[in-house]
Amino acid sequence: MNQLPETGFLTLAQIIGQDEVTEEQAAENRKRGKGPKRPRPGKPAIVPVKKTCWWQGVASGRFPAPVKVGNGRGTFWKVDSIRALVAKA
């Protein structure tokens, strides 16, 4: 499992993980016009669920609600909320 910072906020990609994108995949995505256009390393999941499942869990109250930052443009979760979720599981 990832080491969580003591305080602060996490993005959804940090919580549910993110697949690696190789240079070849990024080049193909640029040609198709879909998907990540630049290579990136993968991020291991803290809570291993898909994005749709996560948002359904937020709506039902199973997962913590996000905090909007920057005039509502950024969506983040408090580290304390995620730590409590992991401890509860």
Stockholm file with secondary structure:
# STOCKHOLM 1.0

chainA/1-89         MNQLPETGFLTLAQIIGQDEVTEEQAAENRKRGKGPKRPRPGKPAIVPVKKTCWWQGVASGRFPAPVKVGNGRGTFWKVDSIRALVAKA
#=GR chainA/1-89 SS CCCCCSSSEECHHHHHCBCCBCHHHHHHHHHHTCSCSSCBCCBCCSSCCCHHHHHHHHHHTSSCCCEEETTTTEEEEEHHHHHHHHHHC
#=GC SS_cons        CCCCCSSSEECHHHHHCBCCBCHHHHHHHHHHTCSCSSCBCCBCCSSCCCHHHHHHHHHHTSSCCCEEETTTTEEEEEHHHHHHHHHHC
//
